[in-house]
Amino acid sequence: MEQQRKSYQEKAHKSLDDLFANLDTLEAKLREAGKEFSDGMEQNIADMKVEGEKLKGKFKEMCDSNSDSWTEVRNGFEQAATTLREAFSKAWKNTQEK
């Protein structure tokens, strides 16, 4: 059980790193596209970064949780990560359509 937990935490950490790298890429792409395009998306990126910071908090909580609450905390992390991934995918898709 402990090995599965550790493996999941490593995977979750990589997922966090990937999400933040993708946000940085999206932000750079929007800046290159010009001000008229980035005005509408700038707030979306800021919101995603706030959600990303909350996700980091959930990750820390997950890593620090005891085995009794770990599954519940992990599920909360998964839900928040999925929401952030979906928001990113939607924002990325919007940049591709412009």
N, C-alpha and C positions, 0 to 999 in steps of 0.2 A: 504494500500500500504506500509506504513512504517513497519508494522508487517511482511509482506512478505519479505521486504528488510532485516530486522534484522534476520529473520529466515534463509535466504539465506546466509548471512554473517557468521552466526554460522556454517552452514553446510560447507561453503567454508573453514573456519578456521580449522575445523576438518579434512577436506580433505587434507589441507596443512600439518597438523601434521602427518597424516597417511602416506603421501608420503615421508616425511623426515624420519619417523621411518622405512619404508620399504627400503629406500636407505641405512640406517645404517645396517639393517639386511642383505641386499645384500652385502654390503662391508665386513661385518664380515664373511659371507659365503665364499666370494672369498679369503679372507686372510687365512681361514682354508684350502682351497683347494690347496694352494701352489702357489709359485711364477710363475710357468710356465702358470698356468691358469689365474692368475690375471693380468698378463702383458697386455693382450689385452683389458681387461675390465676396468682396472684402469682409463684410459682416459675417457671411457664412463661414469663412475661414477662421475668423476670430472666434466664432461660436464653437467650431470644431476643435480649436486649440483648447478652449475652456473645458470642453467635454473630455479631451485627451488628458488634461491635467487631473480631472476627476477620475478618469480611468487609471491613471498612475496611482492615485490614492487607493482605489479598489485593489489594484495589484499588490500594493504594500500590505493592505489589510488581509488579502488572501495569503500572502507569504507568512504573515505573522499569526494567522489564525491557528487555533488548536484543531485537532483532528475531529472534534465533535461538530464544529461549525464550518469546517473547511468546505464541504460540499455546497452549503448554502452560499458562502462567500464566493466560491468559484462560479456558481450559477449567476450571481449578480455581476461578476466581472464579465462573463460570457455575454450576458444580455447587453451590457453597456458597450462592449467591444463590437458586437454586431450592429448596434445602433450607429456607432461612429463609422464603421465600415460602410454602411448603407448611405450615410450622409456624404461620405467622401465619394462613393461611387456616383451618386447623383450629381455632385458638384463637378466631378471629372467629366461625366457625360455632357453636362452643360458647356464645358469648355470645348469639347469636341464638336458641338453643334454650331458654334459661332464661327 
